[in-house]
């Protein structure tokens, strides 16, 4: 995670930089000035190829200082938005510092013997304007903060905010880190599987503590939202029939032992197979005893056909704990395919965690994923490499999983009785605004 700070002269950027570099062990400090290129490409390259870096002044300055000093800005307002969007995609922190009372800044500069006090009124006006623009357009992003140092306790509040937000891991960040680790450090193993060689990590764990998105949205990740929506509806229908899921993925028919049902139908396993609804039971349990250590959803159970079956559930269990007032989830996997399995599993597991938290009336905490074998096949080598070293740019198309679940009965009925094609299904999702386009600049 990078920390990007823009602000007026004299607001304390250098002091903040020194403190944060020491506190968080940031790798480097990059200072943009009028002499750096400051183009769109310049800013995007810095964001894409640096991590754990403090950026002292950044793209905000190109909406401020060119107008003060009478030079042409090196980025347009649209390009400013593109850069801000990349900051958001990277899950970086973006801080703007200014003083609504210019006299505070003038006094500081005079004490330092600097002769730029003449421009402070103009800086104040323009930083106010840009701050308002940023908050109006991107204020939904949790890692944007505007600090008015003229307010009492402003620096203390900024410190608290940074402590609460620094280092948070999103689904995208965790997925790219995993692909990089797997590509660089995974060991090669030959298997009897017809899909060829496998590169794996054993006993790998990651934790996601920013669950705004339930699934991988990286452009290099290429998550198939139509398939993901179909799989989620299959799970939430509590069914295990191949006919339903086979409309979205032919592989399920190949995996079926009897040609009719699938063993890895998580919704069926959790809500039907054992004669009671496991999800409802742990909601009841955590309502009665919020600190229970028994809230486990069991998926992989003893199977006498474990040798012969083509479809042994990859997930062992999902464990839920309420700690510090939040619902945390730990997923244990016996085996996890990074390309296909993990991306779609995360969509279900995290949305299920959110559903249970909502039913319990508590906030969502962290999601921890532990896999005894996490791997990719030879055929996916290029894909894994592209994700590992690609940008954090995210897709503009969004799947609203909560809205999908809210409309599940209508959608399941359509799939059962009116299904024509995956393309028509996607059009239906768009008509409900369950799948929608997010503009390239929000």
C-alpha positions in Angstrom: 0.0 0.0 0.0 1.3 3.4 -1.0 0.6 6.7 0.9 0.0 9.6 -1.4 0.0 13.1 0.2 -0.6 16.4 -1.6 -1.0 19.7 0.2 -0.2 23.3 0.6 3.3 24.5 1.5 3.8 24.4 5.2 1.0 22.0 6.2 3.5 19.4 7.5 3.9 16.9 4.7 7.7 16.4 5.3 7.1 15.8 9.0 4.3 13.3 8.2 6.5 11.6 5.7 9.4 11.1 8.2 7.0 9.8 10.8 5.3 7.3 8.5 8.4 6.0 6.9 9.8 5.2 10.4 6.5 3.9 11.7 5.5 1.6 8.8 8.9 0.9 7.3 8.1 2.4 4.0 10.5 1.4 1.2 11.0 4.8 -0.4 9.9 8.4 -0.8 9.2 9.9 -4.1 8.8 13.7 -4.4 7.1 15.1 -7.5 8.0 18.7 -8.4 7.5 21.1 -11.3 10.7 19.5 -12.8 9.3 16.0 -12.9 7.3 15.0 -16.0 3.9 14.8 -14.1 2.1 13.3 -17.1 -0.6 10.6 -17.0 2.0 8.0 -17.9 4.4 9.3 -15.2 1.8 9.0 -12.5 0.4 5.6 -13.6 3.9 4.1 -13.8 4.7 5.3 -10.3 1.5 3.6 -9.0 2.0 0.4 -11.0 5.6 -0.2 -10.2 6.0 1.0 -6.6 4.6 -0.4 -3.3 5.0 0.7 0.3 6.1 4.1 -1.0 5.4 7.6 0.3 4.5 10.0 -2.5 5.2 13.6 -1.4 3.0 15.7 -3.8 1.4 13.9 -6.7 -1.2 14.5 -9.4 -3.2 17.0 -7.2 -0.5 19.6 -7.7 -1.2 19.7 -11.4 -4.6 21.1 -10.7 -3.1 23.7 -8.4 0.3 25.1 -9.2 0.2 25.5 -13.0 -2.6 28.1 -12.5 -0.6 29.9 -9.8 2.6 30.0 -11.8 1.1 30.5 -15.2 2.2 27.3 -16.9 0.3 24.7 -18.8 -0.9 21.7 -16.6 0.6 18.4 -17.6 -2.6 16.4 -17.1 -6.3 17.2 -17.9 -9.1 16.9 -15.4 -10.1 13.6 -17.0 -6.6 12.3 -16.7 -6.6 13.4 -13.0 -9.7 11.2 -12.6 -8.0 8.2 -14.3 -5.0 8.6 -11.9 -7.3 8.8 -8.9 -9.2 5.7 -10.1 -5.8 3.8 -10.3 -5.1 4.9 -6.7 -8.4 3.4 -5.7 -7.8 0.2 -7.7 -4.4 -0.2 -5.9 -6.1 0.3 -2.5 -3.6 3.1 -1.8 -4.1 5.9 0.7 -4.8 9.4 -0.7 -4.5 12.4 1.6 -5.0 16.1 0.8 -3.8 18.6 3.4 -4.6 22.3 3.5 -5.5 25.1 5.9 -8.8 26.9 5.7 -7.0 29.7 7.6 -4.1 30.9 5.3 -2.6 33.0 8.1 -1.4 29.8 9.8 0.6 28.9 6.7 1.9 32.4 6.2 3.2 32.5 9.7 5.0 29.2 9.3 6.6 30.1 6.1 7.8 33.5 7.4 9.3 31.7 10.4 11.1 29.4 8.0 12.4 32.3 5.9 10.5 31.3 2.8 9.2 33.9 0.4 6.2 32.1 -1.0 3.7 33.6 1.4 2.3 35.8 -1.4 0.7 32.7 -3.1 -0.9 31.2 0.0 -4.3 32.8 -0.5 -4.4 31.3 -4.0 -3.2 27.9 -2.8 -5.9 28.0 -0.1 -8.7 28.7 -2.6 -7.5 26.1 -5.1 -7.0 23.3 -2.5 -10.4 23.9 -1.1 -11.9 23.6 -4.6 -9.9 20.5 -5.5 -10.7 18.9 -2.2 -14.4 19.4 -2.7 -14.2 18.0 -6.2 -12.3 14.9 -5.0 -14.7 14.2 -2.2 -17.8 14.8 -4.4 -16.6 12.4 -7.0 -14.5 9.8 -5.1 -15.6 10.3 -1.5 -17.1 6.8 -1.4 -13.6 5.4 -1.4 -12.7 4.7 2.2 -9.0 5.5 1.8 -9.4 9.2 0.8 -8.9 11.8 3.5 -9.0 15.6 3.5 -7.2 17.2 6.4 -7.8 20.8 7.3 -5.0 21.6 9.7 -6.8 24.7 10.9 -9.2 22.5 12.7 -8.5 21.7 16.4 -6.9 18.2 16.8 -6.5 17.8 13.0 -3.1 16.1 13.2 -4.2 13.7 15.9 -7.3 12.8 13.9 -5.2 12.2 10.8 -2.9 9.9 12.8 -5.8 7.9 14.0 -7.3 7.7 10.5 -4.0 6.5 9.0 -3.6 3.8 11.8 -7.1 2.5 11.0 -6.6 2.4 7.3 -3.0 1.6 6.5 -2.1 -1.9 5.3 -5.6 -3.1 4.6 -5.7 -6.1 2.1 -8.4 -6.3 -0.5 -9.4 -9.4 -2.5 -7.5 -8.1 -5.5 -4.3 -7.4 -3.5 -4.4 -10.8 -1.8 -5.0 -12.5 -5.2 -2.1 -10.8 -7.0 0.2 -11.4 -4.0 -0.7 -15.1 -4.1 -0.1 -15.4 -7.9 3.2 -13.7 -7.5 4.2 -16.0 -4.6 3.0 -19.1 -6.5 4.8 -18.1 -9.7 8.1 -17.3 -8.0 8.2 -19.8 -5.2 5.8 -22.6 -6.0 7.3 -26.1 -6.4 6.5 -28.2 -9.5 4.9 -31.6 -9.0 3.7 -34.1 -11.5 0.3 -35.6 -10.9 -1.8 -38.3 -12.4 -4.3 -35.6 -13.4 -4.8 -35.4 -17.2 -4.4 -31.6 -16.9 -0.6 -32.0 -16.7 2.0 -30.6 -14.4 1.1 -28.6 -11.3 2.9 -25.8 -9.5 1.8 -25.5 -5.9 2.4 -24.0 -2.4 1.5 -26.1 0.6 -0.2 -24.8 3.7 -0.6 -21.3 2.3 -2.7 -18.7 4.1 -3.8 -15.2 3.4 -6.1 -12.8 5.2 -8.4 -10.2 3.6 -9.5 -7.3 5.9 -11.1 -5.1 3.4 -14.2 -6.9 2.1 -15.8 -4.2 0.1 -15.6 -6.5 -2.9 -16.3 -10.2 -2.7 -14.5 -11.4 -5.8 -11.5 -10.6 -8.0 -12.1 -7.6 -10.2 -8.6 -7.3 -11.7 -8.7 -6.9 -15.5 -5.9 -9.4 -15.7 -8.1 -11.7 -13.5 -10.8 -11.9 -16.1 -13.5 -13.1 -13.7 -16.5 -14.3 -15.6 -19.4 -12.5 -13.9 -22.1 -14.5 -15.8 -20.7 -17.8 -14.6 -20.1 -16.5 -11.1 -23.7 -15.3 -10.9 -24.9 -18.7 -12.1 -22.8 -20.6 -9.6 -23.9 -18.4 -6.7 -27.5 -18.9 -7.6 -26.9 -22.7 -7.7 -25.5 -22.6 -4.2 -28.3 -20.3 -2.9 -30.9 -22.6 -4.5 -29.7 -25.4 -2.2 -29.5 -27.8 -5.1 -27.0 -30.2 -6.5 -28.4 -31.0 -10.0 -26.0 -30.9 -12.9 -28.7 -29.7 -15.2 -28.8 -26.2 -13.5 -25.0 -25.6 -13.2 -24.3 -27.3 -16.5 -26.0 -24.4 -18.3 -23.1 -22.2 -17.1 -20.1 -24.6 -17.1 -19.9 -27.9 -19.1 -17.1 -29.1 -16.7 -19.7 -29.9 -14.1 -21.2 -32.6 -16.3 -17.8 -34.1 -16.8 -17.2 -34.1 -13.0 -20.5 -35.7 -12.1 -20.2 -39.3 -10.9 -23.8 -40.2 -12.0 -24.5 -37.7 -14.7 -27.3 -36.2 -12.6 -25.8 -34.6 -9.5 -22.5 -33.0 -8.3 -20.8 -33.6 -5.0 -19.3 -30.1 -4.7 -22.7 -28.2 -4.6 -21.9 -26.2 -1.6 -25.4 -24.8 -1.0 -26.8 -28.4 -1.0 -24.1 -29.6 1.3 -24.7 -26.7 3.8 -28.5 -26.6 3.6 -29.9 -30.0 2.6 -27.6 -32.9 2.6 -27.5 -33.6 6.4 -31.2 -33.1 7.0 -30.9 -29.5 8.4 -29.7 -26.1 7.4 -26.2 -25.6 8.7 -26.2 -21.9 7.9 -29.4 -21.3 9.9 -28.1 -23.4 12.8 -24.9 -21.4 13.2 -26.8 -18.1 13.0 -29.0 -19.5 15.8 -25.8 -20.6 17.7 -24.1 -17.2 17.4 -27.3 -15.4 18.4 -27.4 -17.5 21.6 -23.7 -17.5 22.3 -21.8 -14.8 20.4 -18.5 -16.1 21.6 -19.0 -19.7 20.6 -16.2 -21.7 19.1 -18.6 -24.2 17.6 -19.9 -22.2 14.6 -18.4 -24.4 11.9 -20.0 -25.2 8.5 -18.8 -28.6 7.5 -18.4 -29.3 3.7 -16.0 -32.1 3.2 -17.3 -35.1 5.2 -16.3 -38.8 5.3 -16.7 -40.4 1.9 -16.3 -44.1 1.3 -15.9 -43.4 -2.5 -13.1 -40.9 -2.0 -10.8 -42.9 -4.3 -13.2 -43.4 -7.1 -15.1 -40.1 -7.2 -14.4 -37.5 -9.8 -15.7 -34.7 -7.6 -14.4 -34.6 -4.0 -15.3 -31.2 -2.4 -12.2 -29.0 -2.2 -13.4 -27.1 0.9 -13.1 -28.7 4.3 -15.0 -26.2 6.4 -15.9 -22.6 7.1 -15.4 -21.4 10.7 -17.0 -18.3 12.1 -16.1 -16.3 15.2 -17.4 -13.0 16.6 -14.5 -11.2 18.1 -14.2 -7.5 18.9 -17.8 -7.1 17.8 -17.1 -8.3 14.2 -17.8 -11.6 12.4 -14.6 -13.2 11.2 -14.4 -16.2 8.8 -11.7 -18.8 8.3 -11.9 -21.1 5.3 -10.0 -24.4 5.2 -9.3 -26.0 1.9 -7.7 -29.4 1.1 -7.0 -28.3 -2.5 -7.4 -25.0 -4.4 -7.0 -24.2 -8.1 -6.0 -20.5 -8.2 -7.3 -19.8 -11.7 -10.8 -21.2 -11.7 -11.7 -22.4 -8.2 -10.3 -19.7 -5.9 -11.8 -16.7 -7.7 -15.3 -18.2 -7.7 -15.0 -19.7 -4.2 -14.2 -16.3 -2.8 -17.3 -14.8 -4.3 -19.5 -17.4 -2.4 -17.6 -17.6 0.8 -17.3 -13.8 1.4 -20.9 -13.1 0.3 -22.0 -15.9 2.7 -19.9 -14.2 5.5 -21.7 -10.9 4.8 -25.1 -12.6 4.8 -24.5 -14.2 8.2 -23.1 -11.0 9.6 -26.2 -9.1 8.4 -28.5 -11.7 9.9 -26.6 -11.4 13.2 -26.6 -7.6 13.1 -22.8 -7.3 13.4 -20.1 -5.8 11.1 -18.0 -8.0 8.9 -14.4 -8.6 10.1 -11.6 -10.5 8.3 -11.7 -13.4 5.9 -8.8 -15.9 6.2 -8.1 -18.5 3.6 -6.0 -21.6 4.4 -5.2 -24.1 1.7 -3.2 -27.3 2.2 -2.4 -27.2 -1.5 -2.9 -24.1 -3.6 -1.8 -24.5 -7.2 -2.1 -23.9 -10.9 -1.8 -26.1 -13.9 0.7 -25.7 -16.8 -2.0 -24.4 -19.1 -2.5 -21.4 -16.7 1.1 -20.3 -16.5 0.7 -17.2 -18.6 -2.5 -16.2 -16.8 -0.8 -16.5 -13.4 2.2 -14.5 -14.6 0.0 -11.8 -16.1 -1.9 -11.4 -12.8 1.3 -11.5 -10.7 3.0 -8.7 -12.6 0.1 -6.8 -14.1 -1.4 -3.6 -12.9 -4.1 -3.4 -10.3 -6.5 -1.9 -12.8 -10.0 -3.3 -12.2 -12.9 -4.2 -14.5 -15.6 -1.6 -15.2 -18.3 -4.2 -15.1 -19.7 -5.0 -11.6 -21.7 -7.8 -10.1 -23.9 -6.8 -7.1 -24.0 -10.1 -5.2 -26.3 -8.8 -2.5 -28.8 -7.7 -5.1 -28.3 -11.1 -6.9 -29.3 -12.9 -3.7 -32.3 -10.6 -3.1 -33.6 -11.5 -6.5 -32.6 -15.2 -6.5 -36.1 -16.7 -6.6 -37.0 -14.9 -9.8 -33.6 -15.6 -11.4 -33.7 -19.3 -10.5 -37.1 -19.6 -11.9 -35.9 -18.1 -15.2 -32.9 -20.4 -15.4 -35.2 -23.5 -14.7 -38.0 -22.5 -17.1 -36.9 -19.9 -19.6 -33.1 -20.2 -20.0 -32.0 -19.7 -23.6 -28.3 -18.7 -23.4 -25.7 -17.2 -21.1 -25.8 -14.0 -23.1 -29.6 -13.7 -22.5 -29.0 -14.4 -18.8 -26.5 -11.6 -18.6 -29.0 -9.3 -20.3 -31.5 -10.2 -17.6 -28.9 -9.4 -14.9 -28.3 -6.1 -16.4 -32.1 -5.4 -16.6 -32.2 -5.8 -12.8 -29.0 -3.7 -12.5 -27.3 -6.7 -10.9 -24.6 -6.4 -13.5 -23.8 -2.8 -14.4 -21.1 -0.8 -16.0 -18.9 1.4 -13.8 -17.5 4.2 -15.9 -13.8 4.3 -16.4 -13.7 7.3 -14.2 -16.2 7.4 -11.4 
